[in-house]
């Protein structure tokens, strides 16, 4: 239980620090918002996102960037706090009881659901499943802690560790969220991998608080906003690793609330909106920010048309009542200003590259639409009659609320409730399925915000049934997401999570201690376990090599040929169910990994193994056979471009290398090297006949490495066969 309170304390401390960084941006929006202080951490995320991205491009180190960005934002906030205290504008302490209680509850729940792996491991851990984006963000954040913008990563097959970092920094626009994770990692003195779940707890808390503060005006409205927002798919997105969406989507919902209501005459308002907008764009992309803000604020266009029609009607009667039209035009110009900032951010950070597939067919249309409204997500069964009926009912409730809003003339609330439906119709007509697919986590929060707004506008002067009907419809809108939440809890919480998907810092520390500065070869076909080792131990400076399958698993998206290794590794890391490499000792094992080390005189894994006097298996397939029907004993395939092995007898002296093999193709040949120096070339002209070779070796005492390079190999990504060995031995010369 103590680990829970430790993590809870860290989350509260982070929220307080973010609140101090963001308080100054809330000054123009305080009128009419009883709980605006709850949005300070969310505003702080946007402020630091922008400031730290600027600091990164200014070539500041992370330490300097944090000091200047946080220090500057905090200084502005403290100035406003002191000014309010001097002028007597400080709110009574009783008014802070409900917000303080909300912060405590939201942060505690966030720790329980986001940091379950840490709580179970009683130490830093990561739950890593259903998507690899989490370690993509962690990888980039670790790089930012040690490098400036003038030290870019290399796009080079010889430096594969930097491959994804290059993508994250050179062809992405989410600098802000990368900097946020790097800052939290530095504060916790942990890597990005073991800060990720903690960071999700912080961002989830800040997002819920900002959303509720943006739309709620009363305590009942606050409860409605919290209950509804907690059931949207932001939790699901965090568990799937979509850190940028977790940061950006609540920020965009809050920004939409500020755009739709507030003191339009405040001189500080354009600056605050600009900072919040650019900061939110840097949490995801400017293009997506513009699209979602346009959808959320679509009611402004309806209000403009209504006010324009009313102005024309009053002019015809000689009354000339156009004050509403003037306000509507001002609000539209403000929206255009914000959308323009999004466009500028997108253009300069992505050079105008859209980054959206022209045709996206990975998910059926109905599933994409159902998911975009947070009815289902990822693991939940799709396209079945019950889900379809449930979605239709939920959409009906949403449209009923939009009808109430239109009837009352609340066009902004109607836009929040109905804008997403109009967008989906337009996307269907234009065949833009990808835009709908990426909208999960926005349409429902916008509709929820409209429902809360509608509820708050229902005052005592209206019939009691009216307010109760709106409240009932809002609760039905929220309840429609409960089945998905139950499915999400089964998937990502408790016994539904495979133990193998929880990675603890203690495990990786133990592997690093054993490797102790030497090289390790990864033979990990599972992308999650391979990426965890590559990102975490690679970031700690552990030297790594990769077998062909692991190389393709981790770097196949580049299409790079695997570069040759200079010498075999001292250790081999495999999955628990993988066969043990010949001549290697098991030195570490848990439910995720087995680590094998070279040991002089270690016995081979099986009797009658092809190998004798050699250890390791880089480029050597597992033992198979015998096959009496083909007259074959136990055999091993040499695969890929080369096989690298270590000679187990380190006494030196006169020795012999004995090879018996046949090629996969006629005309195959083997170039034999000892410690990188060529000693012979063995021709295998007939693929149907084994050939024998005896090569004399004169070795000095100490470790030596044998490399067999093949002229060609089979074009099979799973098993690129080159030479079939029935014997591969190093013996002492008689």
Long-range contacts (C-beta under 8 A, 24 or more apart in sequence): 3-118, 3-119, 3-122, 3-123, 4-111, 4-112, 4-119, 7-111, 7-115, 7-118, 7-119, 7-198, 7-201, 8-107, 8-108, 8-111, 10-188, 10-198, 11-107, 11-110, 11-111, 11-198, 11-201, 11-202, 11-205, 12-103, 12-104, 12-107, 14-184, 14-187, 14-202, 15-41, 15-103, 15-107, 15-202, 15-205, 15-206, 15-209, 17-44, 17-70, 18-42, 18-44, 18-45, 18-48, 18-202, 18-206, 19-44, 20-44, 20-73, 20-74, 20-77, 20-78, 21-47, 21-48, 21-69, 21-70, 21-73, 21-74, 21-77, 22-46, 22-47, 22-73, 22-77, 23-77, 23-80, 23-81, 24-73, 24-76, 24-77, 24-79, 24-80, 25-272, 25-275, 25-276, 26-272, 27-80, 27-266, 27-268, 27-272, 28-262, 28-263, 28-266, 28-268, 28-269, 28-272, 29-258, 29-262, 29-263, 29-269, 29-272, 31-262, 31-263, 32-217, 32-261, 32-262, 33-213, 33-214, 33-217, 33-262, 34-95, 34-216, 34-217, 34-218, 35-98, 35-99, 35-102, 35-212, 35-213, 35-216, 35-222, 36-213, 37-96, 37-99, 37-213, 38-99, 38-102, 38-103, 38-209, 38-210, 38-212, 38-213, 39-209, 39-210, 39-213, 39-214, 39-254, 41-202, 41-205, 41-206, 41-209, 41-210, 42-206, 42-207, 42-209, 42-210, 42-213, 42-250, 42-251, 42-254, 43-210, 43-254, 43-276, 44-73, 44-206, 45-180, 45-203, 45-206, 45-247, 45-251, 45-279, 45-283, 46-176, 46-251, 46-275, 46-276, 46-279, 46-280, 46-283, 47-73, 47-275, 47-276, 47-279, 48-73, 48-176, 48-179, 48-180, 48-183, 48-279, 49-175, 49-176, 49-177, 49-179, 49-180, 49-247, 49-279, 49-280, 49-282, 49-283, 50-176, 50-275, 50-278, 50-279, 50-282, 52-175, 52-176, 52-179, 52-180, 52-183, 53-175, 53-176, 53-179, 53-282, 55-179, 56-144, 56-148, 56-149, 56-175, 56-179, 57-149, 57-175, 58-149, 59-148, 59-149, 59-150, 60-148, 61-148, 62-144, 62-145, 62-146, 62-179, 62-182, 62-183, 62-186, 63-186, 65-179, 66-183, 66-186, 70-183, 98-219, 98-222, 102-209, 102-212, 102-222, 102-226, 103-205, 103-209, 106-205, 106-208, 106-209, 106-226, 107-201, 107-205, 109-230, 110-200, 110-201, 110-202, 110-204, 110-205, 110-208, 111-201, 113-235, 113-493, 114-197, 114-198, 114-200, 114-201, 114-204, 114-235, 114-238, 115-197, 115-198, 115-201, 116-493, 116-494, 116-497, 117-197, 117-497, 117-502, 117-503, 117-504, 118-197, 118-198, 120-502, 121-502, 121-504, 121-505, 121-506, 123-504, 123-505, 123-506, 124-190, 124-194, 124-195, 124-504, 124-505, 125-194, 125-197, 125-502, 125-503, 125-504, 125-505, 126-193, 126-194, 126-196, 126-197, 126-502, 126-503, 126-532, 127-197, 127-239, 127-492, 127-497, 127-501, 127-502, 127-503, 128-241, 128-501, 128-502, 128-503, 128-528, 128-532, 129-239, 129-492, 129-497, 129-498, 129-501, 129-528, 130-239, 130-240, 130-241, 130-378, 130-379, 130-491, 130-492, 131-240, 131-241, 131-242, 132-241, 132-527, 132-528, 132-531, 133-240, 133-241, 133-242, 133-243, 134-193, 134-196, 134-241, 134-243, 135-192, 135-193, 135-196, 135-241, 135-531, 135-532, 135-535, 136-164, 136-168, 136-241, 137-168, 137-177, 137-178, 137-181, 137-192, 137-196, 137-241, 137-243, 137-244, 138-181, 138-191, 138-192, 138-193, 138-195, 138-196, 138-535, 139-164, 139-165, 139-168, 139-192, 139-535, 139-539, 140-164, 140-165, 140-168, 140-169, 140-178, 140-192, 141-178, 141-179, 141-181, 141-182, 141-185, 141-192, 141-195, 142-182, 142-185, 142-191, 142-192, 142-193, 142-535, 142-539, 143-169, 144-178, 144-179, 144-182, 145-182, 145-185, 145-186, 157-555, 157-558, 157-560, 157-561, 157-562, 157-563, 158-563, 160-546, 160-551, 160-554, 160-555, 160-560, 161-534, 161-538, 161-539, 161-544, 163-555, 163-558, 171-350, 173-281, 173-282, 173-284, 173-285, 173-286, 173-345, 173-346, 173-349, 173-350, 174-244, 174-282, 174-283, 174-284, 174-285, 175-282, 175-349, 176-247, 176-279, 176-281, 176-282, 176-283, 177-243, 177-244, 177-247, 177-248, 177-282, 177-283, 177-284, 180-247, 180-283, 181-243, 190-505, 191-536, 191-539, 191-540, 192-535, 193-503, 193-532, 193-535, 193-536, 194-505, 194-536, 196-243, 199-243, 200-238, 200-243, 200-246, 203-238, 203-243, 203-246, 203-247, 203-250, 204-234, 204-235, 204-238, 204-246, 206-250, 207-234, 207-246, 207-247, 207-249, 207-250, 207-251, 208-250, 210-250, 210-251, 210-253, 210-254, 211-250, 211-253, 211-254, 211-257, 211-445, 211-449, 213-254, 214-253, 214-254, 214-256, 214-257, 214-258, 214-449, 215-257, 215-448, 215-449, 215-452, 215-453, 215-456, 216-452, 216-456, 217-456, 218-456, 220-455, 221-452, 221-455, 221-456, 224-451, 224-452, 224-455, 224-471, 224-474, 224-475, 224-478, 225-448, 225-449, 225-452, 227-478, 228-445, 228-448, 228-451, 228-452, 228-474, 228-477, 228-478, 229-445, 229-448, 231-374, 231-478, 231-481, 231-482, 231-484, 231-485, 232-374, 232-441, 232-444, 232-445, 232-448, 232-481, 233-371, 233-374, 233-377, 233-440, 233-441, 233-444, 233-484, 233-488, 234-441, 235-485, 235-488, 235-492, 236-377, 236-378, 236-440, 236-484, 236-488, 236-492, 237-440, 237-441, 239-488, 239-491, 239-492, 240-378, 244-283, 244-284, 245-284, 245-441, 247-283, 247-284, 248-280, 248-283, 248-284, 248-288, 248-289, 249-284, 249-292, 249-441, 249-442, 249-445, 250-445, 251-276, 251-279, 251-280, 251-283, 252-280, 252-289, 252-292, 252-293, 252-296, 252-442, 253-296, 253-442, 253-445, 253-446, 253-449, 255-280, 255-293, 255-338, 256-292, 256-293, 256-296, 256-297, 256-416, 256-446, 256-449, 257-449, 259-293, 259-296, 259-297, 259-331, 259-334, 259-335, 259-338, 260-296, 260-297, 260-299, 260-300, 260-331, 260-412, 260-416, 261-412, 264-327, 264-330, 264-331, 264-334, 270-334, 270-337, 273-334, 273-337, 273-338, 274-337, 274-341, 277-338, 277-341, 277-342, 278-341, 278-345, 281-341, 281-342, 281-345, 281-346, 282-345, 282-349, 285-346, 285-349, 285-350, 285-355, 286-341, 286-342, 286-343, 286-344, 286-345, 286-346, 286-347, 286-349, 286-350, 287-342, 287-346, 287-350, 287-354, 287-355, 287-356, 288-438, 289-342, 289-345, 290-339, 290-342, 290-343, 290-346, 291-435, 292-439, 292-442, 292-446, 293-335, 293-338, 293-339, 293-342, 294-335, 294-339, 295-419, 295-420, 295-423, 295-442, 295-443, 295-446, 296-415, 296-416, 296-419, 296-442, 296-446, 296-449, 297-335, 297-412, 297-415, 297-419, 298-415, 298-418, 298-419, 298-422, 299-411, 299-412, 299-413, 299-414, 299-415, 299-416, 299-419, 300-328, 300-331, 300-332, 300-335, 300-411, 300-412, 300-415, 301-332, 301-415, 302-411, 302-414, 302-415, 303-328, 303-331, 303-411, 303-412, 304-328, 304-329, 304-331, 304-332, 306-409, 306-411, 356-434, 356-435, 357-434, 359-431, 360-433, 360-434, 360-437, 361-433, 362-437, 363-433, 363-437, 365-428, 365-433, 365-436, 368-433, 368-436, 368-437, 369-424, 369-436, 371-437, 371-440, 372-420, 372-424, 372-436, 372-437, 372-439, 372-440, 372-442, 372-443, 373-398, 373-420, 373-443, 373-444, 373-447, 374-440, 374-441, 374-443, 374-444, 374-481, 374-484, 375-480, 375-481, 375-484, 376-484, 376-487, 377-440, 377-484, 377-488, 378-491, 379-487, 379-488, 379-491, 380-483, 380-484, 380-487, 380-488, 390-480, 390-483, 393-480, 394-476, 394-477, 394-480, 394-481, 395-421, 397-473, 397-476, 397-477, 397-480, 398-447, 398-477, 400-473, 401-447, 401-450, 401-451, 401-454, 401-470, 401-473, 401-474, 401-477, 402-450, 404-454, 404-469, 404-470, 404-473, 405-450, 405-454, 408-454, 408-457, 410-453, 410-454, 410-457, 412-450, 412-453, 413-450, 413-451, 413-453, 413-454, 413-457, 414-450, 415-450, 416-446, 416-447, 416-449, 416-450, 416-453, 417-446, 417-447, 417-450, 417-451, 417-454, 419-446, 420-446, 420-447, 444-481, 447-477, 448-474, 448-477, 448-478, 451-477, 499-591, 500-529, 500-591, 500-592, 501-528, 503-532, 503-592, 507-590, 507-592, 507-593, 508-532, 508-533, 508-536, 508-537, 510-588, 511-537, 511-573, 511-588, 511-593, 511-595, 512-537, 512-540, 512-542, 514-571, 514-587, 514-588, 514-595, 514-597, 515-542, 515-570, 515-571, 515-595, 518-543, 518-569, 518-570, 518-571, 519-543, 519-544, 519-545, 519-569, 519-570, 519-571, 520-544, 520-545, 520-569, 520-570, 520-571, 520-572, 520-573, 520-595, 521-545, 521-546, 521-547, 521-568, 521-569, 521-571, 521-572, 521-573, 521-616, 521-618, 522-546, 522-547, 522-550, 522-573, 523-547, 523-549, 523-550, 523-572, 523-573, 523-574, 523-575, 523-578, 523-581, 523-617, 524-550, 524-553, 524-573, 524-574, 524-575, 524-593, 525-549, 525-550, 525-553, 525-575, 526-553, 526-575, 527-553, 527-554, 529-575, 529-592, 529-593, 530-554, 533-573, 533-593, 543-569, 545-569, 545-618, 547-618, 547-619, 548-619, 548-639, 548-640, 548-720, 549-718, 552-717, 561-641, 562-640, 562-641, 564-641, 564-642, 564-707, 564-709, 565-618, 565-644, 566-676, 567-644, 567-675, 567-676, 567-705, 568-616, 568-618, 568-644, 568-645, 568-646, 568-705, 569-616, 569-618, 570-597, 570-598, 571-595, 571-596, 571-597, 571-598, 572-596, 572-616, 572-617, 579-605, 579-622, 579-623, 580-605, 581-605, 581-615, 581-616, 581-617, 582-606, 582-609, 582-611, 582-614, 582-615, 582-616, 582-617, 582-623, 583-611, 583-614, 583-615, 583-616, 583-646, 583-648, 584-615, 584-616, 598-646, 598-648, 600-648, 600-649, 600-650, 601-648, 602-648, 606-634, 608-633, 608-634, 609-634, 610-634, 610-635, 610-636, 610-725, 610-726, 610-727, 610-728, 611-636, 611-645, 611-728, 611-729, 612-727, 612-728, 612-729, 612-730, 612-731, 613-647, 613-648, 613-649, 613-729, 613-730, 613-731, 614-645, 614-646, 614-647, 614-648, 614-706, 614-728, 614-729, 614-730, 615-645, 615-646, 615-648, 616-644, 616-645, 616-646, 617-645, 618-642, 618-643, 618-644, 618-645, 619-643, 619-644, 619-708, 620-645, 621-719, 621-721, 632-726, 633-726, 634-726, 635-724, 635-725, 635-726, 636-724, 636-725, 636-728, 637-719, 637-721, 637-722, 637-723, 637-724, 637-725, 638-708, 638-710, 638-721, 638-722, 638-723, 638-724, 638-725, 639-713, 639-719, 639-720, 639-721, 639-722, 640-710, 640-713, 640-720, 640-722, 641-709, 641-710, 641-713, 641-722, 642-707, 642-708, 642-709, 642-710, 643-707, 643-708, 643-710, 644-705, 644-706, 644-707, 644-708, 645-705, 645-706, 645-707, 645-708, 645-728, 646-703, 646-704, 646-705, 646-706, 647-699, 647-703, 647-704, 647-705, 647-706, 647-730, 648-730, 649-730, 649-732, 650-701, 650-702, 650-703, 650-704, 651-701, 652-699, 652-700, 652-701, 652-702, 653-698, 653-699, 653-732, 653-733, 654-696, 654-697, 654-698, 654-732, 654-733, 655-696, 655-697, 655-698, 655-699, 655-730, 655-731, 655-732, 655-733, 656-694, 656-695, 656-696, 656-697, 656-730, 656-731, 656-732, 656-733, 657-693, 657-694, 657-695, 657-697, 657-706, 657-729, 657-730, 658-692, 658-693, 658-694, 658-695, 658-727, 658-728, 658-729, 658-730, 658-731, 659-692, 659-693, 659-694, 659-695, 659-725, 659-727, 659-728, 660-690, 660-691, 660-692, 660-693, 660-725, 660-726, 660-727, 660-728, 661-690, 661-691, 661-723, 661-724, 661-725, 661-726, 661-727, 661-728, 662-686, 662-687, 662-688, 662-689, 662-690, 662-691, 662-723, 662-724, 663-687, 663-722, 663-723, 663-724, 664-712, 664-713, 664-714, 664-721, 664-722, 664-723, 664-724, 665-712, 667-711, 668-710, 668-711, 668-712, 668-722, 668-723, 669-710, 669-711, 670-708, 670-709, 670-710, 670-711, 670-723, 671-708, 671-709, 671-711, 672-706, 672-707, 672-708, 673-706, 673-707, 673-708, 673-709, 674-699, 674-704, 674-705, 674-706, 674-707, 675-704, 675-705, 676-705, 676-707, 684-723, 690-726, 696-733, 697-730, 706-730
